[in-house]
Each structure stands twice: as C-alpha cells, then as structure tokens.
Amino acid sequence: MAKGYRPVDRDQAFLLPPSMTDWLPGDHLVWFVIAAVKRMDTTAFHARARLGSVGRRGFDPDMLLTLFIYAMAHGVSSSRQIERLCGTDVAFRIICASDVPDHTVLARFRRDHGQALEDLLTASLLLATELGMVRLGTVAFDGTKIAANASMGANRSEAHLRKLARQYLGRAAATDDAEDELFGEDQRGDELPEDLTDRSRRGERISQALAEIGPVKFFV
C-alpha cells in the first residue's frame, strides 16, 4: 500500500530565499560575527593582502577573518573543513557569499597574518563578553564582564581570552600540517573519483560496482 510520505524533490528550482538575509533568523550567531567584523580595524590584513592574478581577484581579508572567527566559535580548526562548510553549511555560505575559498587560501591567510589574526580573534571574544554573552558559539566564558578601566581583573580576563584565541590558532596550524602530510597540500582529502562527480554517470558507475561485487545484502 502506498505511504503518504512528504515528497523529496531534489530538482526543485529554489531551496532557499533569494536574499541571504532571509536564510537564517535574526538571532543567529553569524549575523553578530559579521556585524562585529565590520567594526574592527582590519588595516593590518589589507596592507599585506595577496591580490589575485590577472583576471582573478583575491578574497576579501574581512571575509576570511569572519570565517575564522565563526570557525573558532564552533571549534573548527581545519582549513579543509572550513572550505567544506563554506559549500554545505548555510552560515558559512552566508559569510563567504557562496564564493568558497580554497583551503590553501585559508591556511596561507592564517600563516601570513598570525599576530593580527590572534588580536582580532581575541577582540571578538572581548566584545562578546562586554555584551554580556556567556559564550561565543561553543567557546564559553566565565561570565565576568570586562571592565572599561582596564583593571587588573580585566587584564587577567583579556589574557585568558587571548589564550583561547592563541590555542585555537595553534590547533589550526597543527591540524593543517597533519592534513597536508596525509592528503597532500593541494588536496582536500574527500574528493570523489571523477566518474562519481558526473551526475549522468554516477548511478551507472554504482551499478557497475555492485555487479562486480556480486550479491550484497541491503542493496537492491
């Protein structure tokens, strides 16, 4: 007997509203991070920005910074994973405006701007605590508001937040180095074989593989 299931139509023309501002609710963390970066002094990044080759523009350093702040907030230290999420996660897609940076671009940005990146990652955490946020994504604070007079307690709190930013960047460097060794610097590591990326051939290739395997339980 036919079941009354909800339709699964993967060929429908529109999966998301035409404006990215409608993709996620107004209280989503991504909007805070984007707004915070707009108010940061990012001149250090732009002074050393690598421009694209002839006919190809480089990525906006402010956008790359936003990706790293949001990635830190969610414990994502791998440049490859950030690249992957830019193509699959709605919030990451909003940040990069669906123009996905390669993991090598992200890793190079982190290496080229180590101190400036640490400073502004720390600044994002300081801002969050000043606004009364008890955490930034998965990064939890002690709940103590940072005093404007730079008291000894505030200095200790800022030092603690800087330590969190520095630890994140250390994990990012170690993760990228390990994955470069494992996959090769230019490979992401999860690439499908070419004959599986072609939609018109994918089903046929899977059928061929199943025929070569022989009868396998759970396949029809």
trRosetta pair geometry for C-beta under 8 A, 3 or more apart (Angstrom, degrees):
i j d omega theta_ij theta_ji phi_ij phi_ji
5 8 7.9 -23 133 -19 119 94
9 12 4.6 76 118 -39 112 103
12 15 6.7 118 85 -71 105 71
14 17 7.9 54 170 -99 120 21
14 18 7.5 -44 -141 -62 131 75
16 22 7.9 147 170 92 83 92
16 23 5.5 6 -165 -109 122 96
16 90 7.7 162 -109 -124 138 111
17 22 3.8 -41 76 93 154 130
17 23 6.4 -145 44 -70 96 58
18 22 7.8 40 54 41 50 131
19 22 4.9 81 77 4 92 104
19 23 7.8 -139 106 -27 54 80
20 23 5.2 -29 -159 -5 52 122
20 93 7.9 -149 -131 117 117 90
20 94 5.1 143 180 -124 121 87
20 97 7.1 -92 -48 -120 163 67
23 90 5.4 -169 157 -174 122 117
23 93 7.8 -109 162 84 167 112
23 94 6.1 -162 63 -76 140 116
24 28 4.2 -21 149 -5 123 163
24 30 6.3 67 73 42 159 127
24 31 7.4 -161 92 -35 115 103
24 90 6.0 144 -59 127 109 125
24 91 6.4 45 -57 -84 159 79
24 94 6.8 -74 7 -41 122 154
25 28 5.4 127 65 -31 69 96
26 31 6.4 -35 -159 22 49 169
27 31 7.9 -104 -134 40 4 128
28 31 5.7 96 72 -1 79 98
28 91 6.7 -150 161 -100 130 113
29 32 5.5 -57 -160 35 49 113
29 33 6.3 44 149 -20 78 105
29 70 7.4 139 119 -129 107 90
29 73 6.5 -168 154 143 144 152
29 91 7.5 19 70 -141 86 147
29 136 7.5 123 -154 -166 128 62
29 137 5.9 113 173 -73 169 78
30 33 5.7 -56 -150 36 35 111
30 34 6.3 35 155 -19 68 106
30 70 6.3 29 -113 -118 75 135
30 91 4.1 -161 -65 -151 140 102
30 94 5.7 82 152 74 148 135
30 95 6.5 -119 -157 -56 112 95
31 34 5.7 -51 -145 37 33 112
31 35 6.2 31 156 -17 65 108
32 35 5.9 -60 -147 40 28 108
32 36 6.1 31 155 -24 65 108
32 128 7.9 77 150 -100 135 92
33 36 5.7 -53 -146 34 29 113
33 37 6.5 28 158 -19 64 105
33 66 5.8 117 139 -155 104 85
33 69 5.2 169 -153 106 115 121
33 70 5.0 107 143 -72 174 91
33 73 7.1 -116 -80 -8 134 151
33 95 7.6 -24 99 -100 123 118
33 124 7.1 24 -129 -148 80 131
34 37 6.1 -57 -151 34 29 108
34 38 6.8 34 151 -24 62 104
34 66 5.9 38 -99 -141 60 137
34 94 7.7 -76 -58 130 141 108
34 95 6.8 -152 -80 -110 102 75
35 38 5.7 -52 -155 27 34 117
35 39 7.1 17 154 -7 63 107
36 39 6.2 -73 -161 41 34 102
36 40 6.7 41 146 -36 69 106
36 69 7.5 -143 83 153 127 164
36 124 5.7 93 136 -122 148 86
36 127 5.6 144 -137 98 123 160
37 40 5.3 -48 -148 17 41 120
37 42 7.3 34 -175 -54 84 134
37 62 5.7 129 154 -171 119 90
37 65 5.8 149 -135 101 125 113
37 66 4.7 -74 -27 -80 165 92
37 69 6.8 -163 -67 16 111 149
37 120 7.9 61 -119 173 79 127
37 124 7.9 -5 -68 -90 74 114
38 62 7.7 65 -88 -172 49 136
40 65 7.5 -131 79 135 148 151
40 120 5.6 69 -171 -138 147 116
40 123 6.3 119 -120 108 114 147
40 124 8.0 -33 -75 -66 138 82
41 44 7.7 67 127 -4 87 90
42 45 4.8 -31 176 30 89 118
42 46 6.3 86 122 -19 86 98
42 61 6.1 168 165 107 123 112
42 62 5.4 130 82 -87 175 84
42 65 6.3 -125 -120 -9 128 161
42 120 7.2 37 -97 -93 80 156
43 46 5.6 -61 -145 42 40 107
43 47 6.0 47 156 -30 72 104
44 47 5.9 -49 -146 27 28 114
44 48 7.1 -5 164 10 58 107
44 113 6.9 124 125 -144 102 105
44 116 4.0 -164 110 -114 139 142
44 119 8.0 63 36 51 157 139
45 48 6.8 -85 -160 51 27 87
45 49 6.3 54 147 -68 68 91
45 61 3.5 164 147 159 126 149
45 62 7.3 153 83 -58 148 53
45 64 7.8 -180 -164 64 141 112
45 65 6.5 -92 -68 -50 163 123
45 113 5.7 17 -105 -119 79 151
45 116 6.1 -176 -59 129 75 146
46 49 5.2 -18 -143 -22 39 122
46 61 5.8 -146 -69 32 61 139
48 112 6.1 -174 133 159 128 114
48 113 6.7 167 74 -81 132 92
49 58 6.2 149 163 104 103 149
49 61 5.3 -112 -97 -40 110 122
50 58 5.5 168 98 -121 65 147
50 108 7.4 -20 8 131 150 131
50 112 7.5 -138 -27 -82 111 175
51 57 7.2 -59 -167 -150 76 55
51 58 4.7 -130 -141 -10 30 125
52 55 7.9 -99 128 80 114 40
52 56 4.0 -124 165 112 127 72
52 57 4.4 144 18 176 138 8
52 58 4.2 -167 -38 -47 75 59
53 56 5.0 26 57 50 76 109
59 63 6.1 -107 171 70 96 120
59 64 5.7 94 121 -51 123 110
59 99 7.6 174 -115 118 95 116
59 101 5.1 8 -81 -95 160 122
59 105 6.0 85 7 170 138 140
59 109 7.9 -61 76 -68 123 137
60 63 4.3 81 76 3 100 107
60 64 7.1 -177 92 -8 53 83
61 64 5.4 -55 -146 39 40 111
61 65 6.1 44 154 -22 70 103
61 109 7.2 168 -127 -142 79 120
61 113 7.7 117 -151 -55 121 163
62 65 5.6 -51 -148 35 31 114
62 66 6.4 36 151 -22 63 104
63 66 5.6 -52 -151 33 33 114
63 67 6.6 38 150 -22 64 101
63 95 6.5 134 -162 159 80 79
63 96 6.0 97 173 -112 121 56
63 97 7.5 -67 -128 5 138 99
64 67 5.6 -48 -153 31 36 115
64 68 6.7 32 151 -16 65 103
64 101 6.7 34 -98 -23 95 171
64 105 7.5 -121 -107 139 129 100
64 106 6.7 -176 -148 -114 105 67
64 109 4.8 -102 163 -166 149 168
65 68 5.8 -58 -152 37 34 108
65 69 6.4 32 153 -18 68 104
65 117 7.1 -155 -117 -120 85 80
65 120 6.0 -20 -159 108 126 147
66 69 5.9 -53 -146 36 32 109
66 70 6.2 25 158 -12 66 109
66 95 5.0 -168 119 -155 118 112
67 70 6.0 -63 -147 43 27 105
67 71 5.9 28 155 -21 66 111
67 82 5.8 86 167 -172 117 127
67 86 7.3 -15 -124 -79 128 113
67 92 7.0 59 -129 -143 90 85
67 95 5.4 141 -79 132 71 142
67 96 6.5 36 -77 -61 120 98
67 101 7.5 -108 -26 33 170 130
67 106 7.0 -90 108 -119 142 114
68 71 5.5 -52 -138 39 31 113
68 72 6.2 37 158 -22 64 103
68 82 7.8 -12 -86 -117 55 155
68 106 7.8 157 -71 -159 94 98
68 109 7.8 -142 -46 111 131 122
68 110 7.1 148 -105 -88 137 96
68 117 6.4 -35 118 -159 164 114
68 121 6.7 -76 128 -83 109 108
69 72 5.8 -52 -149 34 29 112
69 73 6.5 31 151 -21 62 106
69 120 7.5 -78 -71 129 114 94
69 121 6.1 -171 -99 -114 75 68
69 124 4.8 147 -140 -71 125 173
70 73 5.5 -52 -150 34 34 116
70 74 6.7 8 157 1 64 109
70 91 6.7 -165 -174 140 142 116
70 92 7.0 176 111 -93 139 70
70 95 6.0 -126 12 -70 155 154
70 137 7.4 122 -159 -59 52 143
71 74 6.2 -76 -152 50 31 94
71 76 4.0 -91 -160 73 87 105
71 77 7.3 142 150 -76 112 28
71 81 8.0 127 -143 97 118 100
71 82 5.2 -31 -94 -98 143 112
71 85 7.8 151 -101 55 95 148
72 75 7.7 42 -170 -68 30 25
72 76 7.7 -87 -54 51 23 68
72 121 5.9 99 -26 -146 171 117
72 124 7.9 121 70 77 134 140
72 136 7.9 15 106 110 94 120
72 137 7.7 143 102 47 56 142
72 139 6.7 11 141 -44 86 139
72 165 7.1 6 -153 -122 155 66
72 168 4.7 34 -129 -171 104 160
73 136 4.7 -93 -118 137 104 88
73 137 2.9 117 160 4 89 138
73 138 6.6 125 163 26 51 67
73 139 5.8 -90 -126 6 53 109
74 137 4.8 -97 -63 -176 60 143
74 138 5.8 91 -128 4 35 111
75 137 7.7 -158 -14 129 73 123
75 138 5.1 -30 -27 66 108 144
75 139 8.0 166 -59 -56 76 78
76 81 5.2 -142 -162 108 105 124
76 82 5.9 130 136 -72 126 78
76 85 6.8 -36 -140 -10 164 152
77 81 7.7 51 60 44 41 130
77 168 6.5 -154 -102 -168 101 70
77 171 4.2 -72 -133 119 158 104
77 172 4.3 -138 -168 -82 84 62
77 174 8.0 1 146 59 137 83
77 175 4.7 126 114 4 107 151
78 81 3.8 81 75 6 109 106
78 82 6.8 -171 95 -9 59 78
78 103 7.9 -25 154 -139 78 127
78 172 7.4 -167 -70 -135 22 66
78 175 4.7 -110 -85 146 73 134
78 176 6.8 150 -139 -71 57 65
78 179 6.3 80 -142 -26 111 154
79 82 5.5 -49 -149 34 36 113
79 83 6.5 41 151 -20 65 102
79 103 4.0 116 127 -162 98 87
79 104 7.6 115 135 -58 142 20
79 106 4.0 167 -146 92 105 119
79 107 4.4 -75 -39 -56 169 86
79 110 7.2 -124 -77 -1 118 135
79 172 7.2 83 -44 -170 81 97
79 175 7.9 158 2 101 70 105
79 176 5.2 41 6 -99 112 114
79 179 8.0 -161 47 66 85 141
80 83 5.7 -51 -152 35 32 113
80 84 6.3 34 149 -21 65 106
80 103 4.4 3 -84 -105 53 155
80 176 7.8 152 -13 -113 88 72
80 179 5.7 -127 -3 154 137 158
80 183 7.7 77 -89 40 156 157
80 188 4.9 143 -147 -151 107 76
80 189 6.2 25 -168 21 158 113
80 190 7.9 131 166 4 121 103
81 84 5.3 -50 -145 36 36 115
81 85 6.2 34 156 -18 67 105
82 85 5.8 -56 -145 39 30 109
82 86 6.5 40 152 -28 63 102
82 92 7.2 -175 -163 -141 63 134
82 103 7.0 130 60 -111 89 80
82 106 5.5 156 79 -143 136 167
83 86 5.7 -52 -155 25 31 116
83 87 7.3 16 153 -8 60 104
83 100 6.2 83 -160 175 72 105
83 101 6.5 -108 -106 88 86 63
83 102 6.2 16 -117 -156 137 27
83 103 4.3 -83 -21 -60 139 81
83 106 6.5 -138 -54 -3 91 138
83 188 6.5 -119 86 -116 137 123
84 87 6.3 -71 -167 38 34 103
84 88 6.3 -13 156 14 71 119
84 188 7.0 132 -64 -175 97 133
84 190 7.1 41 -101 44 132 141
85 88 5.9 -79 -132 56 35 88
85 89 4.1 -8 -169 12 86 125
85 92 4.2 110 131 -6 95 168
86 89 7.4 -21 -63 45 17 89
86 92 4.7 -111 -89 146 47 113
86 93 6.2 121 -171 -83 49 53
86 95 7.5 -91 -116 68 89 100
86 96 4.8 18 -148 19 116 151
86 100 4.3 140 114 -125 123 87
86 101 6.8 136 -38 32 177 68
87 93 7.2 83 -117 -86 13 98
87 100 5.2 7 -63 -91 89 149
88 92 7.8 23 61 60 56 127
88 93 7.9 -167 54 -49 15 111
89 92 4.2 65 77 19 107 110
89 93 6.5 -177 86 -15 51 87
90 93 5.6 -59 -147 37 29 114
90 94 6.5 33 154 -24 65 102
91 94 5.7 -49 -152 29 33 113
91 95 6.7 34 151 -20 63 102
92 95 5.6 -50 -152 31 36 114
92 96 6.6 8 160 4 68 107
93 96 6.5 -69 -144 52 29 90
93 97 7.8 59 164 -124 58 3
93 98 5.3 27 -169 -80 93 69
94 97 7.3 18 -172 -77 30 44
96 99 5.4 -135 156 61 91 63
96 100 6.0 79 126 -96 152 41
96 101 6.4 -135 -131 -7 134 88
101 105 4.4 -110 179 79 106 136
101 106 5.7 122 113 -50 122 89
102 105 4.8 102 60 -1 77 101
102 106 7.4 -148 98 -2 45 86
103 106 5.4 -53 -150 38 41 113
103 107 6.1 40 154 -19 71 105
103 176 7.8 178 166 -126 108 102
103 188 6.1 135 -2 -105 136 85
104 107 5.8 -51 -141 39 32 110
104 108 6.1 33 158 -19 64 108
104 185 6.7 69 -100 159 111 90
104 186 6.6 -8 -55 -111 137 57
105 108 6.0 -58 -147 38 26 109
105 109 6.4 30 154 -22 62 107
106 109 5.7 -54 -149 33 30 113
106 110 6.6 29 153 -18 63 104
107 110 5.7 -54 -152 35 33 112
107 111 6.4 28 153 -15 66 107
107 176 4.9 141 -118 -152 120 150
108 111 5.7 -56 -145 40 33 109
108 112 5.9 28 159 -18 69 112
109 112 6.0 -58 -137 40 25 107
109 113 6.0 -20 175 21 63 115
109 117 7.7 114 141 -78 83 136
110 113 7.0 -83 -136 55 16 81
110 114 7.0 53 163 -88 58 65
110 117 6.2 -34 -133 -1 58 178
110 169 6.8 174 -166 -144 110 93
110 172 5.9 -125 -155 127 158 135
110 173 7.1 -161 134 -75 129 77
110 176 7.6 165 63 -17 145 158
111 114 6.6 -9 -157 -55 27 97
111 173 7.7 108 -85 -110 81 100
113 116 4.6 -62 -176 58 93 110
113 117 4.8 102 114 -34 95 100
114 117 6.0 -66 -147 36 18 109
114 118 6.4 16 159 -17 60 107
114 169 6.9 114 -149 176 79 145
115 118 5.6 -53 -148 35 33 111
115 119 6.4 36 153 -23 65 104
116 119 5.5 -50 -149 32 33 115
116 120 6.5 16 159 -7 66 107
117 120 6.3 -63 -145 43 30 98
117 121 6.1 33 156 -20 66 108
117 169 6.6 126 108 -101 117 133
118 121 5.8 -55 -143 37 29 111
118 122 6.3 30 156 -18 63 108
118 162 7.0 56 166 -158 100 84
118 165 5.2 125 -154 129 67 119
118 166 5.7 35 -138 -84 123 71
118 169 5.9 -65 -84 -14 91 154
119 122 5.9 -63 -158 38 26 111
119 123 6.3 28 147 -23 65 107
120 123 4.9 -40 -140 32 43 119
120 124 6.5 51 156 -24 64 94
121 124 5.9 -49 -155 28 32 112
121 125 6.9 28 148 -14 61 103
121 165 3.8 142 106 -140 116 118
121 168 6.7 -146 175 64 152 135
121 169 7.2 -174 18 -46 163 108
122 125 5.7 -59 -155 37 36 109
122 126 6.3 37 149 -20 69 106
122 158 7.2 63 176 -170 117 80
122 161 5.5 113 -149 121 79 98
122 162 4.5 10 -112 -97 135 69
122 164 7.9 134 -104 63 71 85
122 165 4.5 -94 -62 -4 73 155
123 126 5.5 -52 -145 37 34 114
123 127 6.2 37 156 -21 66 104
124 127 5.8 -50 -148 34 30 112
124 128 6.5 33 153 -21 62 105
124 136 6.8 107 137 -147 98 163
125 128 5.7 -52 -150 33 33 113
125 129 6.6 29 154 -15 65 104
125 136 6.1 -117 -109 2 67 146
125 139 6.8 -81 -111 127 109 142
125 141 7.4 151 -174 -82 95 113
125 161 4.1 178 110 -165 134 120
125 164 6.4 126 -102 73 165 130
125 165 6.5 -135 -4 -53 135 105
126 129 6.0 -58 -151 37 31 106
126 130 6.3 31 153 -20 66 108
126 146 5.8 -1 -156 -14 83 168
126 158 6.2 19 -96 -115 117 88
126 161 5.9 147 -62 103 71 164
127 130 5.6 -56 -147 36 32 113
127 131 6.3 24 157 -14 66 109
128 131 5.9 -62 -150 41 29 107
128 133 4.2 -65 180 58 86 131
128 135 7.8 -43 155 129 136 17
128 136 4.5 -83 -98 -69 172 110
128 141 7.2 177 107 -34 108 139
129 132 7.7 61 -180 -62 33 14
129 133 6.7 -87 -79 59 29 78
129 141 5.2 168 -95 -143 103 165
129 144 7.2 6 -170 82 124 56
129 145 6.4 163 155 -128 86 41
129 146 5.2 85 104 -18 119 102
129 157 7.1 -174 146 162 166 127
129 161 7.1 -109 -14 -78 139 143
130 145 6.6 81 -121 -160 40 82
130 146 5.2 -52 -75 47 82 105
132 145 6.8 -14 -88 -95 64 107
133 136 6.3 73 123 -71 139 69
133 141 7.3 96 103 14 73 132
134 140 6.8 -8 145 -149 79 77
134 141 5.9 -144 -168 51 42 94
134 143 5.5 1 -123 -94 92 81
135 138 7.0 -39 173 -165 127 9
135 139 5.9 158 -165 82 80 48
135 140 4.4 -35 -100 -102 108 55
135 141 6.2 -165 -85 5 46 77
136 139 4.7 -11 61 61 85 109
136 141 7.7 65 -8 -33 83 104
139 164 6.2 101 -155 172 122 141
141 144 7.4 -128 152 35 107 64
141 161 7.5 -3 -114 -89 102 103
142 157 7.4 -121 42 -123 119 99
142 160 7.6 9 -9 116 121 161
144 153 7.3 -111 166 160 143 114
144 157 5.7 -129 90 -100 121 138
146 154 5.1 88 -161 -139 73 97
146 157 5.6 -157 -99 99 85 139
146 158 6.7 78 -130 -62 127 87
147 150 7.2 -134 94 -28 90 16
147 151 4.9 17 70 13 143 110
147 153 6.7 70 6 77 124 102
147 154 4.4 -111 45 -61 86 127
149 154 7.3 156 71 3 59 150
150 154 5.5 -128 -139 85 29 135
150 155 6.4 56 -178 -60 74 89
151 154 4.7 100 51 6 70 101
151 155 7.1 -128 100 -6 39 86
152 155 5.6 -51 -149 33 34 113
152 156 6.6 34 152 -19 65 102
153 156 5.7 -53 -151 34 34 110
153 157 6.4 33 151 -18 66 105
154 157 5.5 -55 -148 38 35 112
154 158 6.2 34 153 -18 68 104
155 158 5.7 -52 -144 38 31 109
155 159 6.2 35 153 -21 64 105
156 159 5.6 -53 -148 36 31 114
156 160 6.5 35 151 -22 63 103
157 160 5.6 -51 -152 32 33 113
157 161 6.5 28 152 -15 65 104
158 161 5.7 -55 -148 39 35 108
158 162 6.2 37 152 -20 67 105
159 162 5.6 -52 -145 37 31 112
159 163 6.4 39 151 -25 63 103
160 163 5.6 -51 -154 30 32 115
160 164 6.9 35 148 -20 63 99
161 164 5.5 -46 -154 29 39 114
161 165 6.7 37 149 -16 66 101
162 165 5.6 -52 -150 37 37 111
162 166 6.1 36 152 -19 69 106
163 166 5.6 -54 -143 39 32 110
163 167 6.2 34 156 -21 65 106
164 167 5.8 -54 -146 36 28 111
164 168 6.5 31 153 -21 62 104
165 168 5.7 -54 -153 32 31 113
165 169 6.6 26 153 -14 65 105
166 169 5.9 -56 -149 39 33 108
166 170 6.3 37 151 -22 65 106
167 170 5.5 -53 -148 35 33 115
167 171 6.5 34 153 -18 65 102
168 171 5.8 -55 -152 36 32 109
168 172 6.3 34 150 -22 65 105
169 172 5.3 -49 -145 34 36 116
169 173 6.4 38 155 -20 66 101
170 173 5.9 -52 -149 34 31 109
170 174 6.4 25 155 -13 64 108
171 174 5.8 -59 -146 42 32 108
171 175 5.9 32 157 -21 68 109
172 175 5.8 -56 -143 37 27 110
172 176 6.3 24 160 -16 63 108
173 176 6.0 -58 -146 38 27 107
173 177 6.3 26 157 -18 63 109
174 177 5.8 -56 -146 37 29 111
174 178 6.3 27 157 -17 64 108
175 178 5.9 -59 -148 38 29 109
175 179 6.2 19 158 -11 66 111
176 179 5.9 -60 -142 43 29 105
176 180 6.1 36 156 -25 66 105
177 180 5.7 -51 -146 32 28 113
177 181 6.6 27 154 -17 61 106
178 181 5.8 -57 -155 36 31 111
178 182 6.3 24 151 -16 66 111
179 182 5.4 -54 -139 41 37 111
179 183 5.6 -6 174 15 74 113
179 189 6.5 -87 -165 -37 103 146
180 183 7.0 -71 -124 55 18 80
180 184 7.0 -33 -167 153 54 11
180 185 4.7 20 -145 -92 102 67
182 189 6.8 29 107 -109 107 131
183 187 4.4 -135 155 90 101 106
183 188 6.9 -72 156 106 156 14
183 189 3.8 -84 -99 -80 146 96
184 187 4.4 58 68 16 102 112
187 191 6.6 -92 -158 -3 93 125
188 191 6.0 116 52 -44 98 88
192 196 4.3 -110 166 87 120 116
192 197 5.1 148 82 -60 118 85
193 196 4.9 80 64 9 81 106
193 197 7.5 -153 93 -13 41 87
194 197 5.8 -57 -152 27 37 111
194 198 7.2 35 155 -20 66 101
195 198 6.2 -45 -152 27 39 112
195 201 5.5 -88 -169 120 78 134
195 202 7.7 154 144 -92 63 50
195 205 5.0 140 136 -92 112 152
196 201 7.9 -108 -89 97 25 94
196 202 5.5 71 -151 -120 54 87
196 205 6.1 -121 -82 84 70 150
196 206 7.9 83 -116 -55 97 87
197 202 7.7 165 23 -78 6 106
198 201 4.2 31 93 29 117 108
198 202 6.4 -175 82 -43 57 78
199 202 5.8 -35 -139 -1 30 119
201 204 5.4 -68 -160 48 54 113
201 205 5.6 53 147 -27 86 108
202 205 5.9 -60 -149 35 27 108
202 206 6.5 24 156 -16 64 106
203 206 5.8 -56 -149 36 32 110
203 207 6.3 33 153 -19 66 106
204 207 5.7 -56 -150 36 31 113
204 208 6.4 34 151 -22 65 104
205 208 5.6 -51 -150 33 34 114
205 209 6.5 34 153 -19 64 103
206 209 5.7 -54 -150 35 33 111
206 210 6.4 32 153 -17 66 105
207 210 5.8 -55 -148 37 32 110
207 211 6.4 35 153 -22 65 105
208 211 5.7 -54 -150 34 31 112
208 212 6.5 29 153 -18 64 105
209 212 5.7 -55 -151 36 33 111
209 213 6.4 33 151 -20 66 105
210 213 5.6 -52 -147 35 34 112
210 216 6.5 -111 -147 23 88 123
210 219 5.7 -153 -135 151 133 156
211 214 7.8 39 178 -71 30 32
213 216 5.5 4 120 -44 130 125
216 219 4.9 38 81 22 100 120
